[in-house]
Amino acid sequence: MSGELFARVADLPLIVEEYALDRLERDVSSDFTRVSTIVRLFGMGTEGVGEDVVYDAEDHDVLQEAGPTLPLAGDWTFGAFCDHVESLNLFPEPPKTPVSARYRIWTYQSAALDLALRQAGKPLHAVLGREPRPLRFVVSLRLGAPSTIAPLRARLDAYPSLEFKLDPTNDWDDALVAEIAATGAVESVDFKGHYKGTIVDTVPEPALYERVLAAFPEAWIEDPHSGVPEIDEILLPHRDRVSWDAPIHSVADILALPWPPKMVNVKPSRLGPIRELFAAYEHCEANGIRMYGGGQFELGPGRGQIQYLASLFHADGPNDTAPTGYNEPSPPAGLPDSPLPVQASAIGFRWG
């Protein structure tokens, strides 16, 4: 029944006394400096944590300058706190991109869920009535500018069993595509066809689609440039392996896709409100739509939280939720292989 998942957490008592903000920063493998903010909610001698994955560093700078000024203190239920958060203006200045509003709602609600569960002395999986499972993951990677096999080869040399989600770009020629295909390590290809005004935007090029789809006949095809006639024609025989990410913010967005999907990326921070996220899980399960999770280059506890959710709802999918070390320009030795063993905390909404 729709809404049952959220109903399981909505009545959890929640006491918030104060909160704090911590800034994190790290260079990551997609050639940019990632900034995120940890939100810590305090109450009854414990804390709940969430991670703000807004991409624009200026939005984090403004948040830090403003400090913890939101009226969050009170004696709530988790559901009432979620409603309250969604009623607030969470940005001291308007965000650089509209989707950031969903990311920040996710931040405060995930921290509140962690705090409510810790105050109740229960883990998320017990409250939801689901059992966490070992988590299969893939590593999301771009191949530089100009593109070469080197970033992929370096990771495979260190971790031979890794699987990848790669971002094809228009400089992928026949020789490079053949090199990549020969590794046998590509689980999905992400054309970034629905990103606008970002550093990962791509110009739709039918020749690239023909080249990549032929070389990777079993790979998932994420976010193609739908609505481009030549590309739509190329995609027609491959629709069963098309998945969607950037357009998915709600169940309504899944229903509005160009054709009924076999697979979607249910990215928690992009859905934003936890009520919307849980509704998407329920919709996909009820309609036989496979799922996987996606990351946002989290630097702190947010990564563990999306791994936890993936272990509950789509542990066997091609989850773009690799441990954060794999997102570093040169991943260190000793990182865990896929699948990750279950690391759900004994209480709260934490993993590892």
N, C-alpha and C positions, 0 to 999 in steps of 0.2 A: 504494500500500500504506500502511495506517495506520501512523503513526510514522516514515515515511521522512523527513519534513521535519526533525523533531527529531533524528533520527539523523545528519543532515548537520552539525549543530552540536555534538552531545553530546560528541564526542571532542576538541574543540578544547582544547589545553593552556591553562591559566589560572593565573597566579601573582598572588596578592593579598598585598600587604605591609601596607597600612593603608587607612583610608578617612576621609572627612570629610563634613560635612553643611553645606549652605548654605540659608538660609531666603529665600524670595521672597514678595512680597505685592503685590497690585494690585486696584483696583476694576474689576469687569467688568460687562458689559451686562445681566446678569440681576439687577442691584441687590443684589449682595453683594460682600464683600471676599474675594478668592481668596487663600489661602495655600497654598504648596507647598514641598517640600524637595528640593533637589538632593543626590543621593548621588554622591560621587566615590570610586571605587575606584582605588587606585594600585598599580602593580607594574611592574617592569622599565623604569622611567623613563617610563612613560606612564600615562594615566588613562582609565577608562571612566565614563560618566555615565548616570544614570537619574533620573527625577523621580517623587517621591511625591505622588500626587494625592488622598490622603485629604482628604475635604471638611471635617472638623471642625478648626477652627484650634487647638483645645485639644490635639488629638492631635499636631500639629506642635510646639506649645509644649513638651509633655512630652518629645518626641523631642529637641529642642534642649537641654533642661535635662539630659537623661541623657547626651547626647553619643555619640560613636562607640565603644560598649562591646561590640558583638557580636563573637563569635569568627569572623571572616571570613578572617583571614590563613591562607595555606597554599598548597601546590602542588597544584592540582586539575586535573580536566577540567571543562569547562563543565557537563556533565551531573551530575557528582558535586557541584559547587558548588550547582546547582539543588536537588538532593536535600537538601543540608545546609541551605540557606536555608529550605526547607519544613519542616524539623524544628525550627527555632528559634522562640522566642517573640519576634516582631519589635516588640512594643509594651511599653514600660516599664510602662504601665498599660493595662487592657483598652480597646480602641477603642470609640468612641461608637456605631458601627454595624458589624454583622458583616462586610459586604462590604469594609470597609477592610482586612481581613486579606489579601484578594486584591490590592488595590491596592499594598500594601507588598511583597508577594512579587514583583509585577511590577517594582517599583522596583529591588530588588537584582538580580534576574535580568537586567533590561534593561541595567543598568550593567555586570554581569559579561559579558554578550554583547558589549557594546561593547569592553570591555577585552580579552577573549579574541581578538576579531577584530583589534584594533589590535596586540596582541602578535604575532599571526600575519601581519600586514601584508596583510590581505585585507578586502574589503567584504562585507557580508551577502549582497548579491544574487549575488555570484560563488560563495559557499559553498552557497547554496540552489539555484543553477543556474537563476535566474529573472532576467528583464530588467526593470528599472524603467521605467515609462511615465509620460508627463505625467499629472498628477493633477487630476481634476475635483473641485471642492469646492462645498459649499453653506454658507451662513452660518446658524447657529442663533440664533434671536432670540425673545424675548418682547416683547410690545407695551405694557408698562407697566401701571400700576394707577392709574386705570382704563385699559383698553386703548384705544389710538388708532393711527391710521395713521402718526403722526409718526416713530417710530423706523425703520419700514420705508422711508418716503419719503425720509428723510434719507440713508440708505445708497444708495438707488437714484439719488438726485440726484447723488451723488458717484461712484457705480459702477453705471452703467445696466445692465450685463450680469449683475449678481449674481443668483444663485438662492438660495432660502431654505428652511430648515426652521423652521416657526413652531409655537409652542405655543398652540393654541386654549384660551381660558378662557371661563368661563360668561357673561362680559359681552360676548362677541362677538355683537352684534345683526345684523340683516339688512343694515343700512346699512354697517356696518364690514366685514362679510364681502364685500359687493359691491365696496367700495373696494379691498380686498386682492386679490380675484379679478381686478379690472380691470388690475392691474399685470402679470399673466401671469408672475410671478416665483416662484411657490410650487411647489417640488418635492416637499415632504412636510409633513405636519402631525402633530405629536407630542402625543397626548392625555395622556401621563404617567400612564396608567392603572395602572401597576404600581409607582409610587412610594408609599411609606408613611412618614409621619413626617418629611417634608422640606418645604422652602419651596415646592416646585413641585407638591405634591399637588393633585389636582383631584377635585371631586365629580362622579360620573357623571351627565350630564344628556342624556337622549335627544334633546331638541330641538336641542342644540348639534351633536350628531352628524348629525342630518338636515340642518341648515343648512350645515355645513361640507362634508359628503360630496357634497351636491348642487352646491355652488359650485366645488369642486375635483375634477372627475370623473376626473382623471388623476394626482392627487397620491398619493404613498405615504402610508399611514395607519399611523403608528408607535404601538405600545403602547396600543391601545384597552382600555377596561375590559371585558375578556372575563369571562364568567360573570354578567353583568347581563342578564337575559332580554330586556328591551326593546332594549338596545343590541346584543345578539347577533343579534336579528332584523334590525335595521337593517344590520348588517355583512354579513349572509349573502350578498347579491349582490356584495359588494366584497372577498371574502376574498383574491382573487388580488393585491390591492394592499395587503394588510396586512403590515407588517414588525414585527419585535420587537427590543427593545433591553434594557430593564432585566431581563427574566427570563433573559437569556442569560449563563451563567457557564461552560458546558461543552457538549460534544456531547449529554450526557444531557438538558440543558435544551432543546436544539433538538428532540430526539426527543419530549419531553414537551409540546410546544406543542399547543394545542387542535385544530389541523389542520396538515397538512404545509405549511410556509411556502414562498413563492416568493422571499422576501428576508429577510435578518436583518442586524442591526448587530453585527458582530464587533468589539467594543471591547476592545483589548488589555489595558488595565488591569483591566477587569471580568472577563475570563477569568483573569487573574492569572498562574499558572505558564505559562511559555512552552511547555512541553509541551502544556498544555491549549489554548493559542491555536493552535498549529500543527495539533493534531488537529482543531480546528474548521474551519480552512481546508481541510484535506484532506476532511473530511466534506462540507462544502458543495460543493466542486468535484466530488466523486464522485457527488453526488446532485442536481446541477443547481440548487442553491440559490444565487441571486445574493447578493452581499454588498456592504456598505459599511462604512466605519469611522466611529467616533464619538470625539469628544474629551471631555476633562474639564476644560476651561478651563486647560490647561497653560500655564505661564508661562515655561518654559525649554526644555531640550532634549527633553523628553517630547513636545512637539508635533511636532518634526521626526521623531522616531522613529515616531510613528503615521502621519505622512505617508509616510514611507519604506515602511512595511508596506502601506499602502493602494496605493502605486504598484506594488507587487509582486503584490498579490492581487486588487485590485478597483479599478483606476485609473479605470474609467468609471462607477462607482457614484455615488450621491448622497452623497458622503463629507462628514460633518460634521467636517471637518478643516481649516477655513479658517485662513490665517495669523493669528497671535494678535492682530494689530492690529484685526481685525474684531470681536473680543470686547470691545474698549474701549467705554465709554459713548458716546464720540464718535470713531469711527475716523479716524485721520489720513489725509492725502493721500498718494498714491504707493504704496498697497498693490497687490500683484500681482493680476491678474485670473485667473479660472479658464479653462483648466487651468494649474496650476503646471508650469513646466518641470522636468525631472528635475534634482534637486540631491543625489543620493546621493553621499556622501563616498567618496574613493578607498580609504580603509580604515575599518573600524569599522562601527558601527551609528548613523550620524548622517546628517542631511539638512540641507543648507544650511550 
